[in-house]
Amino acid sequence: IEEKARITLEDGSSLLAISYKGDLSGWRRKLTACCESKARKWGVASKHVITLSDGLEIDLSNTSITFEE
């Protein structure tokens, strides 16, 4: 399942948004393990804020979000 959304951060890096179906904890374990093995950040969105794996909080109102077709 893929939403094809890209969130561009102030430093020019970007996050890719994904959606999931079913086992949330299983998806999260696999995703975070993959990101950590490749030294990539991951984040969790809640109430207009994304909290990144390095502790940084990103206000979604200050980001550029694009949706691919």
C-alpha positions as CSV (number, residue, x, y, z in Angstrom):
1,I,0.0,0.0,0.0
2,E,1.5,3.3,-1.0
3,E,0.2,6.8,-1.0
4,K,3.1,8.4,-2.9
5,A,3.5,11.5,-0.7
6,R,6.8,13.2,-0.2
7,I,7.4,15.6,2.7
8,T,10.3,18.0,2.1
9,L,12.0,19.2,5.3
10,E,13.7,22.6,5.8
11,D,17.2,21.1,5.3
12,G,16.2,19.8,1.9
13,S,15.9,16.2,2.9
14,S,12.7,14.4,2.4
15,L,10.5,11.7,4.0
16,L,8.3,9.4,2.0
17,A,4.9,8.7,3.4
18,I,3.6,5.2,3.6
19,S,0.3,3.7,4.7
20,Y,-0.2,0.3,6.1
21,K,-2.8,-2.3,6.6
22,G,-3.1,-4.8,9.4
23,D,-0.3,-5.3,12.0
24,L,0.8,-1.8,12.9
25,S,3.5,-3.0,15.4
26,G,4.9,-5.5,12.8
27,W,5.1,-2.8,10.1
28,R,6.7,-0.3,12.4
29,R,9.4,-2.9,13.6
30,K,10.3,-3.8,10.0
31,L,10.3,-0.1,8.8
32,T,12.4,1.1,11.7
33,A,14.9,-1.8,11.5
34,C,15.3,-1.1,7.7
35,C,15.8,2.7,8.3
36,E,18.3,2.1,11.2
37,S,20.3,-0.4,9.1
38,K,20.7,2.2,6.4
39,A,21.2,5.2,8.7
40,R,17.9,6.8,7.6
41,K,15.5,8.8,9.7
42,W,11.9,7.7,10.2
43,G,9.1,9.5,11.9
44,V,5.6,9.2,13.3
45,A,2.9,11.8,12.5
46,S,0.4,12.9,15.1
47,K,-1.7,16.1,15.5
48,H,0.1,18.0,12.7
49,V,3.6,17.1,14.0
50,I,6.0,14.5,12.8
51,T,8.4,13.3,15.5
52,L,11.6,12.0,13.8
53,S,13.7,9.1,15.1
54,D,16.4,11.6,16.1
55,G,13.9,13.4,18.4
56,L,13.4,16.4,16.1
57,E,9.7,17.5,15.8
58,I,8.5,18.9,12.5
59,D,5.5,21.1,12.4
60,L,3.6,19.9,9.2
61,S,2.3,23.5,8.6
62,N,5.9,24.5,7.8
63,T,6.7,21.7,5.3
64,S,6.1,21.1,1.6
65,I,4.1,18.0,0.9
66,T,3.7,16.8,-2.7
67,F,1.5,13.9,-3.9
68,E,2.5,12.0,-7.0
69,E,-0.1,10.6,-9.3
